[in-house]
Amino acid sequence: MLSFEENYIPDETKRLIFLLETYIPFLKKHATPKALENYKFISKQLEEKISHTELLERIEPIFVTEDGNPKSLVPDNNIECKLGPNRSAEYFGLHADLCFMVTQHLLKK
């Protein structure tokens, strides 16, 4: 797992893209139907090279509930078995970072 200093990218667009590119392999490896659907959706959005704002708005349903709260991931043995304990912690951390970015965007609207 990268330290904060290694993971810090001041440009918000580059940081968002970096986080999503780091996050999606976990979705593919987790391999539930919903995770694979999210993997394909995010991958497509990244290929389209859309604006920062549009990207945040498109991924919003993945990371934020209808009432504007971050969607939490529920730890279970299945994730731990597929990813391992250290990798699952990284997956949860990336998810939390992305939830934060999307919810911050929503607050600015």
C-alpha positions in Angstrom: 0.0 0.0 0.0 1.3 3.5 -0.9 2.0 6.0 1.9 0.2 9.2 1.9 3.1 11.1 0.4 3.5 8.5 -2.4 -0.3 8.6 -3.0 -0.7 12.4 -2.8 -1.6 14.0 -6.2 -2.4 17.7 -5.9 -4.3 17.9 -9.2 -7.8 16.6 -8.4 -8.5 15.2 -11.9 -5.3 13.2 -11.9 -5.9 12.1 -8.4 -9.5 10.9 -9.3 -8.2 9.0 -12.3 -5.3 7.5 -10.3 -7.7 6.3 -7.6 -10.2 4.8 -10.1 -7.4 3.1 -12.0 -6.1 1.6 -8.8 -9.6 0.7 -7.6 -11.0 -1.1 -10.6 -8.6 -4.1 -10.5 -10.0 -4.9 -7.1 -13.5 -4.9 -8.5 -12.5 -7.4 -11.2 -10.8 -9.6 -8.6 -13.7 -9.4 -6.2 -15.8 -10.6 -9.1 -19.4 -10.4 -7.7 -21.9 -9.5 -10.4 -22.2 -5.9 -9.0 -18.4 -5.5 -8.7 -18.0 -6.6 -12.3 -20.7 -4.3 -13.5 -19.0 -1.4 -11.7 -15.7 -2.5 -13.1 -17.0 -2.3 -16.7 -18.8 1.0 -16.0 -15.8 2.7 -14.5 -13.5 1.4 -17.1 -15.7 2.8 -19.9 -15.8 6.2 -18.2 -12.0 6.3 -18.0 -11.7 5.4 -21.7 -14.0 8.2 -22.6 -11.7 10.8 -21.1 -14.5 13.0 -19.8 -14.2 16.0 -17.6 -13.5 15.8 -13.9 -17.0 17.0 -13.0 -18.8 14.7 -15.4 -16.7 11.7 -14.2 -17.7 12.4 -10.6 -21.3 12.7 -11.6 -21.3 9.5 -13.6 -19.7 7.5 -10.8 -21.9 9.0 -8.1 -24.3 6.0 -7.9 -21.5 3.7 -7.2 -20.1 5.6 -4.2 -23.1 7.6 -2.8 -26.5 6.6 -1.7 -29.7 8.3 -2.9 -29.7 10.5 0.2 -26.2 11.7 -0.4 -24.3 9.5 2.1 -21.2 7.5 1.2 -21.9 3.9 0.3 -20.1 1.6 2.7 -18.5 -1.7 1.8 -19.3 -4.5 4.2 -16.3 -6.5 5.2 -16.8 -10.3 4.8 -14.8 -13.4 4.5 -15.4 -13.6 0.8 -13.5 -10.3 0.1 -10.7 -11.4 2.5 -10.4 -14.7 0.7 -10.3 -13.2 -2.7 -8.0 -10.3 -2.0 -6.2 -11.2 1.2 -6.2 -9.0 4.4 -3.8 -6.4 3.3 -5.2 -6.0 -0.2 -8.8 -5.9 1.1 -7.7 -3.0 3.4 -6.4 -1.2 0.4 -9.6 -1.8 -1.5 -11.7 -0.4 1.4 -9.4 2.6 1.7 -9.7 3.4 -2.0 -13.4 3.0 -1.8 -13.5 5.5 1.1 -11.3 8.0 -0.7 -13.5 7.8 -3.8 -16.7 8.2 -1.6 -15.1 11.3 0.0 -14.3 12.8 -3.4 -17.8 12.3 -4.7 -19.6 13.5 -1.6 -17.3 16.6 -1.5 -18.4 17.3 -5.1 -22.0 16.9 -4.2 -21.6 19.4 -1.3 -20.2 22.0 -3.7 -23.2 21.7 -6.1 
